[in-house]
């Protein structure tokens, strides 16, 4: 949340608007940050969550940064089985970042917080299986409740974890 808000402030000129909203929908907590800032070209939307990527060279030179903030933010959200998405209609048209996480009701006194519903299993069909390696032991699959399969080129120096699932019951998760 902090990184998204900081970017909204950074990329919105003086006199611009930043709107924050929260809601719950379908068992999910939804937080949105909409700004009237510089916007993002449609071609850049798919890569701004990739480490060391920025919208374009001009933005990088003008505003600085390494292109890590959004990658880290999305990684943290995915670790919590959430979604971080962005929409922009292009340069000069602002942007909206939306964060969605499972809404877990508060625990009763003396009782731990638990998920009120089970996480649905992900089918291990060809092309949709989960591939996971522990950060410390990248050669051993370590998914809980998800099917694991070895990647074509696992690397001990670069752990890889991906959840590829086309089932509507599954949501994307960790990607290092």
Secondary structure as GFF3:
##gff-version 3
##sequence-region A 1 176
A	DSSP	alpha_helix	2	11	.	.	.	ID=ss1
A	DSSP	beta_strand	18	25	.	.	.	ID=ss2
A	DSSP	beta_strand	28	35	.	.	.	ID=ss3
A	DSSP	three_ten_helix	42	44	.	.	.	ID=ss4
A	DSSP	alpha_helix	57	63	.	.	.	ID=ss5
A	DSSP	alpha_helix	69	79	.	.	.	ID=ss6
A	DSSP	beta_strand	83	87	.	.	.	ID=ss7
A	DSSP	beta_strand	95	102	.	.	.	ID=ss8
A	DSSP	beta_strand	130	131	.	.	.	ID=ss9
A	DSSP	beta_strand	162	163	.	.	.	ID=ss10
###
